């Protein structure tokens, strides 16, 4: 089985941001139980598919990620910027209680 960009993203937030992610569930969604010491009850649904995330990774790379990290492959630049978007969205949206979704190539929390 190949590793998807979403798998890479989840590993990065688990390692670097102390995130706890479970899933995918029967519908294919993962859930965020915790992030940087915050715990979510109920868990936040990562409300997008692997395919939607992959498309967003490339869009994010083209909209700024590649200029911030010009020496890395486009998908890695996109994932790095998505990591920034996740942190900004989770830290600026209080309380976060429902889901994380993709809007305009960025991760948003509600």
C-alpha positions as CSV (number, residue, x, y, z in Angstrom):
1,X,0.0,0.0,0.0
2,X,1.4,3.4,-1.0
3,X,1.6,6.3,1.4
4,X,-0.7,9.2,0.6
5,X,0.0,12.9,1.1
6,X,-2.6,12.8,3.9
7,X,-0.7,10.0,5.6
8,X,2.5,12.1,5.4
9,X,0.6,15.1,6.8
10,X,-0.8,13.0,9.7
11,X,2.6,11.6,10.5
12,X,4.1,15.2,10.5
13,X,1.5,16.5,12.9
14,X,1.7,13.5,15.2
15,X,5.5,13.9,15.4
16,X,5.9,17.6,15.5
17,X,2.7,18.9,17.0
18,X,1.8,16.1,19.5
19,X,-1.4,15.4,17.5
20,X,-3.4,12.3,18.1
21,X,-5.2,11.2,14.9
22,X,-7.4,8.1,14.6
23,X,-8.9,6.4,11.5
24,X,-9.9,6.2,8.9
25,X,-13.4,5.2,9.9
26,X,-15.9,3.3,7.7
27,X,-16.6,6.5,5.8
28,X,-12.9,7.1,5.1
29,X,-12.5,10.0,7.5
30,X,-9.8,10.5,10.2
31,X,-10.5,12.3,13.5
32,X,-8.2,14.6,15.4
33,X,-8.4,13.8,19.1
34,X,-5.7,16.2,20.3
35,X,-3.3,18.8,19.0
36,X,-0.5,20.7,20.9
37,X,-1.9,19.8,24.3
38,X,-5.5,20.6,23.4
39,X,-8.0,17.7,23.5
40,X,-11.1,17.6,21.4
41,X,-14.2,15.9,22.7
42,X,-15.9,15.1,20.5
43,X,-12.9,14.6,18.1
44,X,-12.6,16.9,15.1
45,X,-13.4,15.2,11.8
46,X,-10.9,15.7,9.1
47,X,-13.7,16.3,6.6
48,X,-12.0,15.6,3.3
49,X,-10.8,12.6,1.3
50,X,-7.2,11.6,0.4
51,X,-7.9,12.8,-3.1
52,X,-9.2,16.2,-2.0
53,X,-6.2,16.6,0.3
54,X,-3.8,15.7,-2.5
55,X,-5.4,18.3,-4.8
56,X,-5.2,20.9,-2.0
57,X,-1.5,20.1,-1.4
58,X,-0.7,21.0,-5.0
59,X,-2.8,24.1,-5.0
60,X,-1.2,25.2,-1.7
61,X,2.2,24.6,-3.1
62,X,1.4,26.8,-6.1
63,X,-0.2,29.5,-4.0
64,X,2.8,30.1,-1.8
65,X,4.4,26.9,-0.5
66,X,6.9,26.6,-3.3
67,X,8.0,30.2,-2.9
68,X,8.5,29.7,0.9
69,X,10.4,26.4,0.4
70,X,11.8,26.5,-3.1
71,X,14.4,23.8,-2.5
72,X,11.9,21.0,-1.8
73,X,9.5,19.1,-4.1
74,X,6.1,20.8,-4.7
75,X,4.1,18.3,-2.7
76,X,6.4,18.7,0.4
77,X,6.1,22.5,0.1
78,X,2.3,22.2,0.0
79,X,2.3,19.9,3.0
80,X,4.5,22.3,5.0
81,X,2.2,25.2,4.3
82,X,-0.8,23.0,5.1
83,X,0.8,22.4,8.5
84,X,1.0,26.1,9.0
85,X,-2.6,26.6,8.0
86,X,-3.7,23.9,10.4
87,X,-1.9,25.5,13.4
88,X,-3.2,29.0,12.5
89,X,-6.8,27.8,12.1
90,X,-6.8,25.8,15.3
91,X,-5.2,28.5,17.4
92,X,-7.4,31.3,16.0
93,X,-10.8,29.5,16.0
94,X,-12.1,29.1,19.6
95,X,-13.8,27.0,20.5
96,X,-13.1,24.4,17.8
97,X,-15.7,21.7,18.1
98,X,-16.7,20.1,14.9
99,X,-14.4,19.6,11.9
100,X,-11.4,20.5,9.8
101,X,-12.1,21.1,6.2
102,X,-10.4,22.4,3.0
103,X,-11.5,25.8,1.7
104,X,-9.6,27.8,-0.9
105,X,-6.7,25.4,-0.7
106,X,-6.3,25.9,3.1
107,X,-7.2,23.9,6.1
108,X,-9.9,25.6,8.2
109,X,-11.4,24.6,11.6
110,X,-14.9,25.2,12.9
